Amino acid sequence: MTAFVQQMVLGLLIGGLYGLAAAGLSLVFGVLKVLNVAHGQLIMLGGYGAFWLFALAGFDPFASLVLVVPGALAFGAVLYWALFGWVVRATEEARVKNSLLIGFGLALALDALAVRLWTADERSITTTYAGAVVSVGGIAIPLVRLASLVLAGALIGGVHLLLTRTRWGRAVRATAEDWEAALMTGIDIRRAYLLAFAIGTALAGAAGTLVSVGYSVSPSIGLEWTLKALVVVVLAGLGSMPGTFVGGLVLGLAEALAAWGFGGPYREMVGLVLFFVVLVARPHGLFAR
Amino acid sequence: MTRRRWLALGVVVVAALAAVPRVASTDSVLNFLFLVLLSITLAQSWNIVAGYAGQVNLGHAAFFGLGALTTRALWIAGTPVLLAMGAGALVATAFALVIGAAAFRLRGAYFAIGTLALGEILRITAGNVLPEISTLPAATIARYRLADRYYLALALAVVTLGVVATLARSRAGLGMQAIREDEEAAEASGVNALGLKLLALALSTALAGLAGGLFAYYHISYYPSHPFGPHWTFDALLITFIGGVGTLHGPVLGAIFYVFLKEYLAVRWVDFHLLIFGALFIAIVLLLPGGLVEAARHVRALGGRKAS
């Protein structure tokens, strides 16, 4: 029983990161109607950012969020300006297809670049407090992962507030809802697109940082994280940040259950199978109107 | 060039390729050409669904893998290799039709990510069920002749190009291209969209299954999950787009270019070709949607203006 609860707790803890990974993808997909399949690679880059800040300059990984997040925000703006900004000019159907292809090319290039620059080794940040655990009734909770879960929730909450309570956030949501109507009410939709894409990338950077502390990064983790984020987006549907967070927790729990029931190798399968079934049953997402 | 001239050129090229094993002094030439031919088959098979019917299938490796798995098992058990490859193609197609009926409910990006997930499901399952490396029995290795694999690859590439050439000019092929341009409009003018998409998928996966069978026949040892790896899909996609999506000669040009650069760069830098191809691919999607084929047309048009 304790072992079972332990598994579920670990599942919940990683689920928070799934939610954070999906939040950025969901925002970009929902607002720009652009599917960035290189989202996992952006997470990978964020992870390396935090790793090198720690390895070379001795930055605490949680503190380095202060540098990684703005860095990712700027990187997202550059990516939008150089690549995805061209795609949003096309019709909606061509937009999705072209963004898919561009994201795919970007993913390949970033993977290869990461191997060139940093080798294929797996890396993770080991701080002095890395091994610390809180024990609750025989259940060990790694402190670093707990902190990551809380931070992931806080970041998603922050973006949620940004989107619902600020003028710019409302402009972004209006653009997501109906860009033509938004345009007619005088909203600068290009700026809304840029903002959404940059925030989406910043969320990926934050997710990457947390992945590099509690887990590990290597050049090949991109596709895996893109798939996790896609699964959560399909489960949770578009348009709600808290919903995405909950979707992440659900995936984390489902994976833990699968690993418990069928063994570790099937952990990856459950999300993908869930994903395919939901996708086919509800082709436009679980909560599509 | 007229169609007859293309055909004549094709016959000359195939005849020249058929003579290579008699004159090649080392195996490296044959291995290189084998990879080009396998890439042509795989890319062209992907091109049927993506280029002609307009559906981006990101799970193509699943069908390549199923073909490899089936062929390898039957062939090692003593079935003649051609028969085993046929069975591999059959398994791949059967699976595709079962899955396709569901997957084609998805449109655009959802179809792409749905098939991506599907490919990964199969890869992980193959890795879980068959974790051991598959190696040919010693007796088979002793009889191994590279030229046999090479001729088979040549034949398969020719068959694939023949299928696509015939399809492109057929009524069904035209219907597929109509779906690619606008599915609703195509249906409104009497095209059976689901039926044609399934036909495209069946042809595409049968050829991918055969290509997988060829892979299983060629390699002495590999992990059974390897041919299910997503890079097989990505190779096909890159080759097709860089060459020219939805054309007959695009994937051929793309495959030559891709394999050449890959082998050339791999001597010094592992995986460096992916950086170049990734960047090139983005540039092509943004600036030159017709790929090398379109670039060649532009160059010819320029040359023609100068000449006149």
HADDOCK unambig.tbl for C-alpha pairs under 7 A between the chains (distance, minus, plus):
assign (segid A and resid 96 and name CA) (segid B and resid 109 and name CA) 6.07 0.50 0.50
assign (segid A and resid 97 and name CA) (segid B and resid 108 and name CA) 6.63 0.50 0.50
assign (segid A and resid 97 and name CA) (segid B and resid 109 and name CA) 6.38 0.50 0.50
assign (segid A and resid 98 and name CA) (segid B and resid 285 and name CA) 6.95 0.50 0.50
assign (segid A and resid 102 and name CA) (segid B and resid 282 and name CA) 5.26 0.50 0.50
assign (segid A and resid 102 and name CA) (segid B and resid 285 and name CA) 6.89 0.50 0.50
assign (segid A and resid 105 and name CA) (segid B and resid 278 and name CA) 4.29 0.50 0.50
assign (segid A and resid 105 and name CA) (segid B and resid 279 and name CA) 6.41 0.50 0.50
assign (segid A and resid 105 and name CA) (segid B and resid 281 and name CA) 5.84 0.50 0.50
assign (segid A and resid 105 and name CA) (segid B and resid 282 and name CA) 5.52 0.50 0.50
assign (segid A and resid 106 and name CA) (segid B and resid 278 and name CA) 6.10 0.50 0.50
assign (segid A and resid 108 and name CA) (segid B and resid 274 and name CA) 6.07 0.50 0.50
assign (segid A and resid 108 and name CA) (segid B and resid 275 and name CA) 6.55 0.50 0.50
assign (segid A and resid 108 and name CA) (segid B and resid 278 and name CA) 5.35 0.50 0.50
assign (segid A and resid 109 and name CA) (segid B and resid 274 and name CA) 6.03 0.50 0.50
assign (segid A and resid 109 and name CA) (segid B and resid 275 and name CA) 4.16 0.50 0.50
assign (segid A and resid 109 and name CA) (segid B and resid 278 and name CA) 4.69 0.50 0.50
assign (segid A and resid 109 and name CA) (segid B and resid 279 and name CA) 6.26 0.50 0.50
assign (segid A and resid 112 and name CA) (segid B and resid 271 and name CA) 6.15 0.50 0.50
assign (segid A and resid 112 and name CA) (segid B and resid 272 and name CA) 6.30 0.50 0.50
assign (segid A and resid 112 and name CA) (segid B and resid 274 and name CA) 5.96 0.50 0.50
assign (segid A and resid 112 and name CA) (segid B and resid 275 and name CA) 5.28 0.50 0.50
assign (segid A and resid 113 and name CA) (segid B and resid 275 and name CA) 6.33 0.50 0.50
assign (segid A and resid 265 and name CA) (segid B and resid 128 and name CA) 6.49 0.50 0.50
assign (segid A and resid 269 and name CA) (segid B and resid 121 and name CA) 6.04 0.50 0.50
assign (segid A and resid 272 and name CA) (segid B and resid 117 and name CA) 5.70 0.50 0.50
assign (segid A and resid 272 and name CA) (segid B and resid 121 and name CA) 6.46 0.50 0.50
assign (segid A and resid 276 and name CA) (segid B and resid 114 and name CA) 5.91 0.50 0.50
assign (segid A and resid 276 and name CA) (segid B and resid 117 and name CA) 6.84 0.50 0.50
assign (segid A and resid 280 and name CA) (segid B and resid 102 and name CA) 6.22 0.50 0.50
assign (segid A and resid 280 and name CA) (segid B and resid 103 and name CA) 6.55 0.50 0.50
assign (segid A and resid 280 and name CA) (segid B and resid 105 and name CA) 6.73 0.50 0.50
assign (segid A and resid 280 and name CA) (segid B and resid 106 and name CA) 6.80 0.50 0.50
assign (segid A and resid 283 and name CA) (segid B and resid 106 and name CA) 5.66 0.50 0.50
